[in-house]
């Protein structure tokens, strides 16, 4: 990342469509050179926010400040930014080279110079040189993705905005392109602002992540902070599979979990609420041979197991819950389906969250 100066300041930005408040008073600073990802479900306002930052929508309230200047009324094509869309929006009747050179041609750059720049960019995004004259419709999904990236980089933008560019791509290629995007970010040193509904995608690539819910930016932090200290139940469950236990604090400071008929030790209470949720990651759960081996234990029955390459995931039925335990293959549970098991976790591996 850069020197810590914000390149983009979002100040109380709001967007209203009729009665719908799509983005509600969002404020955020993006650091120069940062890879920042906004994550949220459909309808959370993330695309509308990104469109305002890119100049494709005008805010109903608040300011977008780019390098110290308010740019609310500056149209997209007059900003030093560019957008990579989910649809990629490539020119299908043109070659790879013509697509990449489009913004340079618009600016009157000479043909020879355009070609030199296009070749440099093709190298950056790992496209073979002989693709220069190839029709873009003859390219695979992953190659088209790279053409769109090279075209975006051609105008040498200060900030690149990405609107779910990998969502239509199959899983294997997506994993590969996530790594390539992170490498490209490092190579170019540009500021990337990315949106996705996949927290997994965000975790792989981002310096920081912002979580949006119903128009609000509800938590911002590093991938590690969001993973280990989610602000509420919504964020914790957005992180993928977690164990979320509804609890009520009893007089002795322990937590009653009605559906497990158990008293549990939890982390020190933040705030004054007597009810909440204990969140425990699957990898923090373990099989016990004796209840004393962990701060908390639960008895249950092994319902199923799933091989996931280097890891094995187990589903354990306990009271009204199906709890998820995940282990490295070397530490796999040595037993069989329907075994009575004891699983447990330590207080330090749990987080107490509100609704």
LINMO-V233844 format. One record per helix or strand of 2 or more residues. SS is the DSSP state (alpha for helix, beta for strand). FROM is the first residue (numbers start at 0). LEN is the number of residues. If there is no record, write none. Layout:
# LINMO-V233844
<<SS;FROM;LEN> <SS;FROM;LEN>>
This chain:
# LINMO-V233844
<<beta;5;12> <beta;19;12> <beta;34;5> <alpha;45;9> <beta;60;6> <beta;68;2> <alpha;75;3> <beta;80;4> <alpha;95;11> <alpha;110;14> <alpha;128;3> <alpha;135;3> <alpha;140;14> <beta;158;5> <alpha;170;18> <beta;190;6> <alpha;198;7> <beta;207;6> <beta;215;6> <alpha;222;6> <alpha;232;6> <beta;241;8> <beta;254;3> <alpha;257;3> <beta;261;3> <beta;274;7> <alpha;281;3> <beta;285;3> <alpha;290;3> <beta;295;13> <beta;310;8> <beta;320;8> <alpha;328;3> <beta;339;6> <alpha;346;3> <beta;349;5>>
